[in-house]
Amino acid sequence: MWDVDYYGAVVRTVFVRLGKPIHNACVESFNGTFWQECLNTHWFMTLGGAKEIVKARQREYNESRPHRALGESTPNEFACQVAASRDLTGPEGAANSL
């Protein structure tokens, strides 16, 4: 572990022991996609600028990008579907349907 000065900001590097990639396959896939689609395509001049770009990409990823694993729906659509199904099948929903 050591400290590095990048343009007046001190960054501490920490080495983490690598695990087997198969243990975190979903995270590894997401990280690879995020790296290719966001980090490789933008030049970050400030921390605030980086936060804005990453937030915009997060909104696009969750609100307008369909995912095969979710039946070609967006994560927000999928979350709404799950919430609606829980409302209909939960104890409160069953009691209200009588």
Gaussian input, Z-matrix of N, CA and C with variables (Angstrom, degrees):
# hf/3-21g

backbone

0 1
 N
 C     1     B1
 C     2     B2     1     A1
 N     3     B3     2     A2     1     D1
 C     4     B4     3     A3     2     D2
 C     5     B5     4     A4     3     D3
 N     6     B6     5     A5     4     D4
 C     7     B7     6     A6     5     D5
 C     8     B8     7     A7     6     D6
 N     9     B9     8     A8     7     D7
 C    10    B10     9     A9     8     D8
 C    11    B11    10    A10     9     D9
 N    12    B12    11    A11    10    D10
 C    13    B13    12    A12    11    D11
 C    14    B14    13    A13    12    D12
 N    15    B15    14    A14    13    D13
 C    16    B16    15    A15    14    D14
 C    17    B17    16    A16    15    D15
 N    18    B18    17    A17    16    D16
 C    19    B19    18    A18    17    D17
 C    20    B20    19    A19    18    D18
 N    21    B21    20    A20    19    D19
 C    22    B22    21    A21    20    D20
 C    23    B23    22    A22    21    D21
 N    24    B24    23    A23    22    D22
 C    25    B25    24    A24    23    D23
 C    26    B26    25    A25    24    D24
 N    27    B27    26    A26    25    D25
 C    28    B28    27    A27    26    D26
 C    29    B29    28    A28    27    D27
 N    30    B30    29    A29    28    D28
 C    31    B31    30    A30    29    D29
 C    32    B32    31    A31    30    D30
 N    33    B33    32    A32    31    D31
 C    34    B34    33    A33    32    D32
 C    35    B35    34    A34    33    D33
 N    36    B36    35    A35    34    D34
 C    37    B37    36    A36    35    D35
 C    38    B38    37    A37    36    D36
 N    39    B39    38    A38    37    D37
 C    40    B40    39    A39    38    D38
 C    41    B41    40    A40    39    D39
 N    42    B42    41    A41    40    D40
 C    43    B43    42    A42    41    D41
 C    44    B44    43    A43    42    D42
 N    45    B45    44    A44    43    D43
 C    46    B46    45    A45    44    D44
 C    47    B47    46    A46    45    D45
 N    48    B48    47    A47    46    D46
 C    49    B49    48    A48    47    D47
 C    50    B50    49    A49    48    D48
 N    51    B51    50    A50    49    D49
 C    52    B52    51    A51    50    D50
 C    53    B53    52    A52    51    D51
 N    54    B54    53    A53    52    D52
 C    55    B55    54    A54    53    D53
 C    56    B56    55    A55    54    D54
 N    57    B57    56    A56    55    D55
 C    58    B58    57    A57    56    D56
 C    59    B59    58    A58    57    D57
 N    60    B60    59    A59    58    D58
 C    61    B61    60    A60    59    D59
 C    62    B62    61    A61    60    D60
 N    63    B63    62    A62    61    D61
 C    64    B64    63    A63    62    D62
 C    65    B65    64    A64    63    D63
 N    66    B66    65    A65    64    D64
 C    67    B67    66    A66    65    D65
 C    68    B68    67    A67    66    D66
 N    69    B69    68    A68    67    D67
 C    70    B70    69    A69    68    D68
 C    71    B71    70    A70    69    D69
 N    72    B72    71    A71    70    D70
 C    73    B73    72    A72    71    D71
 C    74    B74    73    A73    72    D72
 N    75    B75    74    A74    73    D73
 C    76    B76    75    A75    74    D74
 C    77    B77    76    A76    75    D75
 N    78    B78    77    A77    76    D76
 C    79    B79    78    A78    77    D77
 C    80    B80    79    A79    78    D78
 N    81    B81    80    A80    79    D79
 C    82    B82    81    A81    80    D80
 C    83    B83    82    A82    81    D81
 N    84    B84    83    A83    82    D82
 C    85    B85    84    A84    83    D83
 C    86    B86    85    A85    84    D84
 N    87    B87    86    A86    85    D85
 C    88    B88    87    A87    86    D86
 C    89    B89    88    A88    87    D87
 N    90    B90    89    A89    88    D88
 C    91    B91    90    A90    89    D89
 C    92    B92    91    A91    90    D90
 N    93    B93    92    A92    91    D91
 C    94    B94    93    A93    92    D92
 C    95    B95    94    A94    93    D93
 N    96    B96    95    A95    94    D94
 C    97    B97    96    A96    95    D95
 C    98    B98    97    A97    96    D96
 N    99    B99    98    A98    97    D97
 C   100   B100    99    A99    98    D98
 C   101   B101   100   A100    99    D99
 N   102   B102   101   A101   100   D100
 C   103   B103   102   A102   101   D101
 C   104   B104   103   A103   102   D102
 N   105   B105   104   A104   103   D103
 C   106   B106   105   A105   104   D104
 C   107   B107   106   A106   105   D105
 N   108   B108   107   A107   106   D106
 C   109   B109   108   A108   107   D107
 C   110   B110   109   A109   108   D108
 N   111   B111   110   A110   109   D109
 C   112   B112   111   A111   110   D110
 C   113   B113   112   A112   111   D111
 N   114   B114   113   A113   112   D112
 C   115   B115   114   A114   113   D113
 C   116   B116   115   A115   114   D114
 N   117   B117   116   A116   115   D115
 C   118   B118   117   A117   116   D116
 C   119   B119   118   A118   117   D117
 N   120   B120   119   A119   118   D118
 C   121   B121   120   A120   119   D119
 C   122   B122   121   A121   120   D120
 N   123   B123   122   A122   121   D121
 C   124   B124   123   A123   122   D122
 C   125   B125   124   A124   123   D123
 N   126   B126   125   A125   124   D124
 C   127   B127   126   A126   125   D125
 C   128   B128   127   A127   126   D126
 N   129   B129   128   A128   127   D127
 C   130   B130   129   A129   128   D128
 C   131   B131   130   A130   129   D129
 N   132   B132   131   A131   130   D130
 C   133   B133   132   A132   131   D131
 C   134   B134   133   A133   132   D132
 N   135   B135   134   A134   133   D133
 C   136   B136   135   A135   134   D134
 C   137   B137   136   A136   135   D135
 N   138   B138   137   A137   136   D136
 C   139   B139   138   A138   137   D137
 C   140   B140   139   A139   138   D138
 N   141   B141   140   A140   139   D139
 C   142   B142   141   A141   140   D140
 C   143   B143   142   A142   141   D141
 N   144   B144   143   A143   142   D142
 C   145   B145   144   A144   143   D143
 C   146   B146   145   A145   144   D144
 N   147   B147   146   A146   145   D145
 C   148   B148   147   A147   146   D146
 C   149   B149   148   A148   147   D147
 N   150   B150   149   A149   148   D148
 C   151   B151   150   A150   149   D149
 C   152   B152   151   A151   150   D150
 N   153   B153   152   A152   151   D151
 C   154   B154   153   A153   152   D152
 C   155   B155   154   A154   153   D153
 N   156   B156   155   A155   154   D154
 C   157   B157   156   A156   155   D155
 C   158   B158   157   A157   156   D156
 N   159   B159   158   A158   157   D157
 C   160   B160   159   A159   158   D158
 C   161   B161   160   A160   159   D159
 N   162   B162   161   A161   160   D160
 C   163   B163   162   A162   161   D161
 C   164   B164   163   A163   162   D162
 N   165   B165   164   A164   163   D163
 C   166   B166   165   A165   164   D164
 C   167   B167   166   A166   165   D165
 N   168   B168   167   A167   166   D166
 C   169   B169   168   A168   167   D167
 C   170   B170   169   A169   168   D168
 N   171   B171   170   A170   169   D169
 C   172   B172   171   A171   170   D170
 C   173   B173   172   A172   171   D171
 N   174   B174   173   A173   172   D172
 C   175   B175   174   A174   173   D173
 C   176   B176   175   A175   174   D174
 N   177   B177   176   A176   175   D175
 C   178   B178   177   A177   176   D176
 C   179   B179   178   A178   177   D177
 N   180   B180   179   A179   178   D178
 C   181   B181   180   A180   179   D179
 C   182   B182   181   A181   180   D180
 N   183   B183   182   A182   181   D181
 C   184   B184   183   A183   182   D182
 C   185   B185   184   A184   183   D183
 N   186   B186   185   A185   184   D184
 C   187   B187   186   A186   185   D185
 C   188   B188   187   A187   186   D186
 N   189   B189   188   A188   187   D187
 C   190   B190   189   A189   188   D188
 C   191   B191   190   A190   189   D189
 N   192   B192   191   A191   190   D190
 C   193   B193   192   A192   191   D191
 C   194   B194   193   A193   192   D192
 N   195   B195   194   A194   193   D193
 C   196   B196   195   A195   194   D194
 C   197   B197   196   A196   195   D195
 N   198   B198   197   A197   196   D196
 C   199   B199   198   A198   197   D197
 C   200   B200   199   A199   198   D198
 N   201   B201   200   A200   199   D199
 C   202   B202   201   A201   200   D200
 C   203   B203   202   A202   201   D201
 N   204   B204   203   A203   202   D202
 C   205   B205   204   A204   203   D203
 C   206   B206   205   A205   204   D204
 N   207   B207   206   A206   205   D205
 C   208   B208   207   A207   206   D206
 C   209   B209   208   A208   207   D207
 N   210   B210   209   A209   208   D208
 C   211   B211   210   A210   209   D209
 C   212   B212   211   A211   210   D210
 N   213   B213   212   A212   211   D211
 C   214   B214   213   A213   212   D212
 C   215   B215   214   A214   213   D213
 N   216   B216   215   A215   214   D214
 C   217   B217   216   A216   215   D215
 C   218   B218   217   A217   216   D216
 N   219   B219   218   A218   217   D217
 C   220   B220   219   A219   218   D218
 C   221   B221   220   A220   219   D219
 N   222   B222   221   A221   220   D220
 C   223   B223   222   A222   221   D221
 C   224   B224   223   A223   222   D222
 N   225   B225   224   A224   223   D223
 C   226   B226   225   A225   224   D224
 C   227   B227   226   A226   225   D225
 N   228   B228   227   A227   226   D226
 C   229   B229   228   A228   227   D227
 C   230   B230   229   A229   228   D228
 N   231   B231   230   A230   229   D229
 C   232   B232   231   A231   230   D230
 C   233   B233   232   A232   231   D231
 N   234   B234   233   A233   232   D232
 C   235   B235   234   A234   233   D233
 C   236   B236   235   A235   234   D234
 N   237   B237   236   A236   235   D235
 C   238   B238   237   A237   236   D236
 C   239   B239   238   A238   237   D237
 N   240   B240   239   A239   238   D238
 C   241   B241   240   A240   239   D239
 C   242   B242   241   A241   240   D240
 N   243   B243   242   A242   241   D241
 C   244   B244   243   A243   242   D242
 C   245   B245   244   A244   243   D243
 N   246   B246   245   A245   244   D244
 C   247   B247   246   A246   245   D245
 C   248   B248   247   A247   246   D246
 N   249   B249   248   A248   247   D247
 C   250   B250   249   A249   248   D248
 C   251   B251   250   A250   249   D249
 N   252   B252   251   A251   250   D250
 C   253   B253   252   A252   251   D251
 C   254   B254   253   A253   252   D252
 N   255   B255   254   A254   253   D253
 C   256   B256   255   A255   254   D254
 C   257   B257   256   A256   255   D255
 N   258   B258   257   A257   256   D256
 C   259   B259   258   A258   257   D257
 C   260   B260   259   A259   258   D258
 N   261   B261   260   A260   259   D259
 C   262   B262   261   A261   260   D260
 C   263   B263   262   A262   261   D261
 N   264   B264   263   A263   262   D262
 C   265   B265   264   A264   263   D263
 C   266   B266   265   A265   264   D264
 N   267   B267   266   A266   265   D265
 C   268   B268   267   A267   266   D266
 C   269   B269   268   A268   267   D267
 N   270   B270   269   A269   268   D268
 C   271   B271   270   A270   269   D269
 C   272   B272   271   A271   270   D270
 N   273   B273   272   A272   271   D271
 C   274   B274   273   A273   272   D272
 C   275   B275   274   A274   273   D273
 N   276   B276   275   A275   274   D274
 C   277   B277   276   A276   275   D275
 C   278   B278   277   A277   276   D276
 N   279   B279   278   A278   277   D277
 C   280   B280   279   A279   278   D278
 C   281   B281   280   A280   279   D279
 N   282   B282   281   A281   280   D280
 C   283   B283   282   A282   281   D281
 C   284   B284   283   A283   282   D282
 N   285   B285   284   A284   283   D283
 C   286   B286   285   A285   284   D284
 C   287   B287   286   A286   285   D285
 N   288   B288   287   A287   286   D286
 C   289   B289   288   A288   287   D287
 C   290   B290   289   A289   288   D288
 N   291   B291   290   A290   289   D289
 C   292   B292   291   A291   290   D290
 C   293   B293   292   A292   291   D291

   B1=1.4460
   B2=1.5237
   B3=1.3335
   B4=1.4505
   B5=1.5225
   B6=1.3240
   B7=1.4557
   B8=1.5228
   B9=1.3280
   B10=1.4502
   B11=1.5207
   B12=1.3326
   B13=1.4620
   B14=1.5252
   B15=1.3534
   B16=1.4528
   B17=1.5132
   B18=1.3173
   B19=1.4619
   B20=1.5272
   B21=1.2991
   B22=1.4552
   B23=1.5155
   B24=1.3304
   B25=1.4668
   B26=1.5297
   B27=1.3094
   B28=1.4579
   B29=1.5221
   B30=1.3108
   B31=1.4540
   B32=1.5151
   B33=1.3012
   B34=1.4661
   B35=1.5289
   B36=1.3024
   B37=1.4530
   B38=1.5214
   B39=1.2950
   B40=1.4501
   B41=1.5243
   B42=1.3048
   B43=1.4425
   B44=1.5218
   B45=1.3135
   B46=1.4520
   B47=1.5222
   B48=1.3062
   B49=1.4625
   B50=1.5103
   B51=1.3049
   B52=1.4552
   B53=1.5192
   B54=1.3120
   B55=1.4512
   B56=1.5135
   B57=1.2920
   B58=1.4531
   B59=1.5281
   B60=1.3207
   B61=1.4612
   B62=1.5312
   B63=1.3167
   B64=1.4592
   B65=1.5277
   B66=1.3251
   B67=1.4629
   B68=1.5198
   B69=1.3174
   B70=1.4585
   B71=1.5190
   B72=1.3226
   B73=1.4610
   B74=1.5232
   B75=1.3252
   B76=1.4700
   B77=1.5196
   B78=1.3191
   B79=1.4624
   B80=1.5191
   B81=1.3387
   B82=1.4560
   B83=1.5205
   B84=1.3308
   B85=1.4586
   B86=1.5201
   B87=1.3386
   B88=1.4598
   B89=1.5247
   B90=1.3283
   B91=1.4664
   B92=1.5189
   B93=1.3246
   B94=1.4624
   B95=1.5162
   B96=1.3375
   B97=1.4583
   B98=1.5223
   B99=1.3215
   B100=1.4645
   B101=1.5250
   B102=1.3076
   B103=1.4598
   B104=1.5247
   B105=1.3418
   B106=1.4654
   B107=1.5215
   B108=1.3364
   B109=1.4528
   B110=1.5210
   B111=1.3093
   B112=1.4630
   B113=1.5217
   B114=1.2938
   B115=1.4612
   B116=1.5295
   B117=1.3310
   B118=1.4593
   B119=1.5244
   B120=1.3251
   B121=1.4599
   B122=1.5202
   B123=1.3185
   B124=1.4595
   B125=1.5285
   B126=1.3155
   B127=1.4535
   B128=1.5180
   B129=1.3107
   B130=1.4627
   B131=1.5182
   B132=1.3261
   B133=1.4528
   B134=1.5319
   B135=1.3499
   B136=1.4618
   B137=1.5186
   B138=1.3046
   B139=1.4592
   B140=1.5287
   B141=1.3298
   B142=1.4672
   B143=1.5200
   B144=1.3159
   B145=1.4639
   B146=1.5204
   B147=1.3151
   B148=1.4676
   B149=1.5188
   B150=1.3279
   B151=1.4663
   B152=1.5162
   B153=1.3367
   B154=1.4679
   B155=1.5290
   B156=1.3216
   B157=1.4605
   B158=1.5232
   B159=1.3225
   B160=1.4673
   B161=1.5275
   B162=1.3398
   B163=1.4709
   B164=1.5227
   B165=1.3406
   B166=1.4648
   B167=1.5230
   B168=1.3156
   B169=1.4564
   B170=1.5279
   B171=1.3193
   B172=1.4619
   B173=1.5303
   B174=1.3449
   B175=1.4635
   B176=1.5236
   B177=1.3251
   B178=1.4653
   B179=1.5253
   B180=1.3219
   B181=1.4657
   B182=1.5312
   B183=1.3296
   B184=1.4628
   B185=1.5176
   B186=1.3326
   B187=1.4585
   B188=1.5198
   B189=1.3177
   B190=1.4599
   B191=1.5221
   B192=1.2999
   B193=1.4598
   B194=1.5274
   B195=1.3369
   B196=1.4762
   B197=1.5295
   B198=1.3223
   B199=1.4644
   B200=1.5208
   B201=1.3129
   B202=1.4648
   B203=1.5145
   B204=1.3090
   B205=1.4668
   B206=1.5294
   B207=1.3356
   B208=1.4586
   B209=1.5217
   B210=1.3224
   B211=1.4589
   B212=1.5143
   B213=1.3107
   B214=1.4668
   B215=1.5288
   B216=1.3198
   B217=1.4678
   B218=1.5221
   B219=1.3253
   B220=1.4655
   B221=1.5237
   B222=1.3231
   B223=1.4715
   B224=1.5298
   B225=1.3324
   B226=1.4674
   B227=1.5260
   B228=1.3401
   B229=1.4657
   B230=1.5256
   B231=1.3248
   B232=1.4552
   B233=1.5266
   B234=1.3260
   B235=1.4717
   B236=1.5243
   B237=1.3238
   B238=1.4687
   B239=1.5294
   B240=1.3422
   B241=1.4696
   B242=1.5259
   B243=1.3124
   B244=1.4669
   B245=1.5284
   B246=1.3203
   B247=1.4666
   B248=1.5185
   B249=1.3244
   B250=1.4650
   B251=1.5239
   B252=1.3276
   B253=1.4648
   B254=1.5210
   B255=1.3116
   B256=1.4705
   B257=1.5174
   B258=1.3232
   B259=1.4609
   B260=1.5217
   B261=1.3406
   B262=1.4570
   B263=1.5211
   B264=1.3218
   B265=1.4654
   B266=1.5180
   B267=1.3201
   B268=1.4635
   B269=1.5159
   B270=1.3262
   B271=1.4559
   B272=1.5303
   B273=1.3046
   B274=1.4509
   B275=1.5335
   B276=1.3401
   B277=1.4446
   B278=1.5183
   B279=1.3286
   B280=1.4655
   B281=1.5253
   B282=1.3266
   B283=1.4653
   B284=1.5182
   B285=1.3278
   B286=1.4588
   B287=1.5197
   B288=1.3251
   B289=1.4627
   B290=1.5127
   B291=1.3307
   B292=1.4677
   B293=1.4478
   A1=107.61
   A2=115.99
   A3=119.72
   A4=109.76
   A5=115.52
   A6=122.11
   A7=109.42
   A8=116.12
   A9=122.23
   A10=107.71
   A11=116.35
   A12=121.33
   A13=108.78
   A14=117.12
   A15=123.24
   A16=109.21
   A17=117.18
   A18=122.63
   A19=111.89
   A20=117.61
   A21=122.28
   A22=115.11
   A23=118.32
   A24=121.11
   A25=108.28
   A26=116.47
   A27=120.32
   A28=108.59
   A29=116.31
   A30=122.56
   A31=107.79
   A32=116.45
   A33=120.93
   A34=108.04
   A35=116.33
   A36=120.56
   A37=109.14
   A38=116.13
   A39=122.58
   A40=107.44
   A41=116.39
   A42=120.48
   A43=109.57
   A44=114.60
   A45=121.34
   A46=107.20
   A47=115.91
   A48=119.31
   A49=109.28
   A50=116.41
   A51=121.19
   A52=110.42
   A53=115.75
   A54=121.25
   A55=109.49
   A56=116.33
   A57=120.25
   A58=107.68
   A59=118.43
   A60=120.30
   A61=113.46
   A62=117.86
   A63=120.30
   A64=111.69
   A65=117.54
   A66=120.67
   A67=111.58
   A68=117.21
   A69=121.98
   A70=110.11
   A71=117.58
   A72=121.13
   A73=111.93
   A74=118.22
   A75=120.66
   A76=110.73
   A77=116.76
   A78=120.90
   A79=109.89
   A80=117.22
   A81=120.42
   A82=110.60
   A83=117.74
   A84=121.51
   A85=110.65
   A86=116.47
   A87=120.28
   A88=111.03
   A89=117.10
   A90=120.53
   A91=111.48
   A92=117.12
   A93=120.40
   A94=111.69
   A95=116.80
   A96=121.47
   A97=110.35
   A98=116.64
   A99=121.10
   A100=110.18
   A101=116.63
   A102=121.04
   A103=109.95
   A104=116.82
   A105=120.99
   A106=112.05
   A107=117.05
   A108=120.53
   A109=114.59
   A110=117.96
   A111=119.31
   A112=112.20
   A113=116.65
   A114=119.43
   A115=113.23
   A116=117.68
   A117=120.20
   A118=112.91
   A119=118.10
   A120=120.23
   A121=114.01
   A122=118.27
   A123=120.99
   A124=110.76
   A125=114.41
   A126=122.21
   A127=106.45
   A128=117.66
   A129=122.31
   A130=109.80
   A131=116.36
   A132=120.96
   A133=111.96
   A134=115.76
   A135=120.31
   A136=109.06
   A137=115.76
   A138=120.22
   A139=110.10
   A140=116.72
   A141=120.24
   A142=111.85
   A143=116.47
   A144=120.54
   A145=111.39
   A146=116.97
   A147=121.52
   A148=110.34
   A149=117.19
   A150=120.64
   A151=111.26
   A152=117.24
   A153=120.77
   A154=111.24
   A155=116.80
   A156=120.71
   A157=110.82
   A158=117.11
   A159=120.59
   A160=110.31
   A161=118.58
   A162=121.55
   A163=110.89
   A164=117.00
   A165=121.01
   A166=110.22
   A167=116.95
   A168=120.26
   A169=111.14
   A170=116.85
   A171=121.36
   A172=110.71
   A173=116.87
   A174=120.27
   A175=110.96
   A176=116.45
   A177=120.54
   A178=110.57
   A179=117.24
   A180=122.72
   A181=110.89
   A182=117.40
   A183=121.07
   A184=114.27
   A185=118.35
   A186=120.49
   A187=114.79
   A188=119.07
   A189=117.90
   A190=114.51
   A191=117.78
   A192=120.09
   A193=110.47
   A194=117.69
   A195=119.56
   A196=111.34
   A197=115.14
   A198=121.90
   A199=109.56
   A200=116.38
   A201=120.29
   A202=111.86
   A203=117.29
   A204=121.28
   A205=112.08
   A206=117.26
   A207=121.48
   A208=111.37
   A209=117.07
   A210=120.56
   A211=112.53
   A212=117.64
   A213=124.65
   A214=113.36
   A215=117.27
   A216=120.61
   A217=108.45
   A218=115.20
   A219=119.26
   A220=108.85
   A221=118.35
   A222=119.57
   A223=112.53
   A224=118.52
   A225=120.18
   A226=111.24
   A227=117.42
   A228=120.57
   A229=110.66
   A230=116.33
   A231=120.98
   A232=111.09
   A233=116.71
   A234=120.44
   A235=110.61
   A236=117.75
   A237=120.77
   A238=110.64
   A239=116.57
   A240=120.21
   A241=110.87
   A242=117.33
   A243=121.62
   A244=109.47
   A245=117.24
   A246=120.57
   A247=110.63
   A248=117.75
   A249=121.07
   A250=110.86
   A251=117.93
   A252=119.97
   A253=110.86
   A254=117.70
   A255=119.96
   A256=110.54
   A257=117.51
   A258=120.67
   A259=110.69
   A260=117.07
   A261=120.85
   A262=111.95
   A263=118.43
   A264=120.40
   A265=113.72
   A266=117.66
   A267=120.33
   A268=111.59
   A269=118.33
   A270=121.88
   A271=112.46
   A272=117.91
   A273=120.33
   A274=109.91
   A275=117.52
   A276=121.71
   A277=111.29
   A278=118.00
   A279=121.36
   A280=110.84
   A281=117.52
   A282=120.43
   A283=111.06
   A284=117.47
   A285=120.98
   A286=112.37
   A287=118.41
   A288=120.61
   A289=112.37
   A290=119.37
   A291=121.43
   A292=111.42
   D1=133.77
   D2=176.84
   D3=-150.46
   D4=162.64
   D5=179.66
   D6=-100.55
   D7=137.61
   D8=178.68
   D9=-127.49
   D10=138.69
   D11=-179.96
   D12=-98.43
   D13=112.80
   D14=176.33
   D15=-111.28
   D16=106.27
   D17=176.44
   D18=50.87
   D19=44.08
   D20=176.47
   D21=88.25
   D22=-3.73
   D23=178.04
   D24=-109.79
   D25=125.81
   D26=179.78
   D27=-85.14
   D28=126.13
   D29=-178.69
   D30=-115.49
   D31=127.88
   D32=177.95
   D33=-97.70
   D34=124.04
   D35=177.85
   D36=-93.21
   D37=137.55
   D38=179.93
   D39=-129.30
   D40=128.04
   D41=178.74
   D42=-93.75
   D43=129.11
   D44=179.49
   D45=-110.52
   D46=138.17
   D47=177.85
   D48=-62.90
   D49=132.91
   D50=-179.03
   D51=-76.14
   D52=138.52
   D53=175.36
   D54=-99.85
   D55=-174.60
   D56=176.43
   D57=-79.95
   D58=129.96
   D59=-177.56
   D60=-57.25
   D61=-30.49
   D62=-178.32
   D63=-65.41
   D64=-24.08
   D65=179.31
   D66=-68.49
   D67=-26.15
   D68=-179.55
   D69=-127.72
   D70=49.51
   D71=-173.73
   D72=-60.29
   D73=-42.83
   D74=-179.65
   D75=-64.69
   D76=-43.30
   D77=179.75
   D78=-66.76
   D79=-42.10
   D80=179.14
   D81=-61.99
   D82=-40.48
   D83=178.77
   D84=-64.97
   D85=-46.88
   D86=178.64
   D87=-61.10
   D88=-45.39
   D89=-179.41
   D90=-60.72
   D91=-40.86
   D92=178.75
   D93=-64.14
   D94=-43.36
   D95=178.70
   D96=-65.65
   D97=-44.98
   D98=179.77
   D99=-61.11
   D100=-41.86
   D101=-179.34
   D102=-62.43
   D103=-48.12
   D104=-177.21
   D105=-67.15
   D106=-44.34
   D107=-171.91
   D108=-86.51
   D109=-20.48
   D110=-176.50
   D111=-120.15
   D112=-57.97
   D113=-172.95
   D114=-69.75
   D115=-34.53
   D116=179.96
   D117=-79.56
   D118=-14.46
   D119=-174.34
   D120=-105.50
   D121=-5.15
   D122=-177.52
   D123=-125.54
   D124=150.95
   D125=175.68
   D126=-110.88
   D127=114.03
   D128=-176.57
   D129=-92.04
   D130=117.19
   D131=-179.88
   D132=-93.58
   D133=-31.97
   D134=179.80
   D135=-135.85
   D136=162.35
   D137=177.05
   D138=-65.04
   D139=-40.03
   D140=178.21
   D141=-62.14
   D142=-41.50
   D143=177.69
   D144=-63.99
   D145=-40.14
   D146=177.95
   D147=-63.69
   D148=-41.92
   D149=179.33
   D150=-62.96
   D151=-41.07
   D152=178.97
   D153=-63.01
   D154=-45.19
   D155=-179.06
   D156=-65.09
   D157=-43.28
   D158=-179.63
   D159=-67.05
   D160=-39.55
   D161=177.52
   D162=-62.96
   D163=-42.64
   D164=178.76
   D165=-62.63
   D166=-41.36
   D167=178.60
   D168=-66.99
   D169=-36.74
   D170=177.55
   D171=-63.67
   D172=-43.96
   D173=177.68
   D174=-61.81
   D175=-45.25
   D176=179.68
   D177=-62.01
   D178=-42.46
   D179=-178.50
   D180=-63.98
   D181=-40.74
   D182=-175.59
   D183=-87.68
   D184=-26.72
   D185=-171.58
   D186=-106.39
   D187=-27.04
   D188=-173.37
   D189=-132.35
   D190=7.92
   D191=-177.07
   D192=-115.07
   D193=112.19
   D194=179.67
   D195=-70.06
   D196=149.24
   D197=-179.26
   D198=-121.87
   D199=132.37
   D200=178.64
   D201=-58.75
   D202=-41.75
   D203=-176.72
   D204=-65.66
   D205=-17.64
   D206=-179.53
   D207=-107.60
   D208=23.76
   D209=179.13
   D210=69.41
   D211=37.76
   D212=-179.56
   D213=60.60
   D214=27.20
   D215=172.51
   D216=-109.61
   D217=162.72
   D218=178.42
   D219=-78.99
   D220=160.55
   D221=177.13
   D222=-57.08
   D223=-37.54
   D224=178.33
   D225=-65.95
   D226=-43.52
   D227=177.45
   D228=-61.72
   D229=-43.24
   D230=-179.92
   D231=-62.86
   D232=-42.73
   D233=178.44
   D234=-62.32
   D235=-39.79
   D236=178.50
   D237=-65.93
   D238=-39.90
   D239=178.01
   D240=-63.09
   D241=-43.21
   D242=179.61
   D243=-64.85
   D244=-44.09
   D245=179.48
   D246=-63.02
   D247=-40.83
   D248=179.34
   D249=-66.07
   D250=-40.43
   D251=179.62
   D252=-68.08
   D253=-32.96
   D254=176.86
   D255=-70.27
   D256=-36.06
   D257=177.84
   D258=-63.40
   D259=-37.83
   D260=-177.61
   D261=-78.61
   D262=-31.42
   D263=-174.86
   D264=-103.31
   D265=-7.71
   D266=-179.40
   D267=-74.32
   D268=170.28
   D269=-178.47
   D270=-60.86
   D271=-36.04
   D272=-179.98
   D273=-68.76
   D274=-42.41
   D275=-179.60
   D276=-65.97
   D277=-39.17
   D278=179.31
   D279=-67.80
   D280=-38.31
   D281=-179.98
   D282=-68.60
   D283=-35.28
   D284=-179.00
   D285=-77.15
   D286=-19.40
   D287=-178.35
   D288=-82.50
   D289=-9.55
   D290=179.70
   D291=-81.66

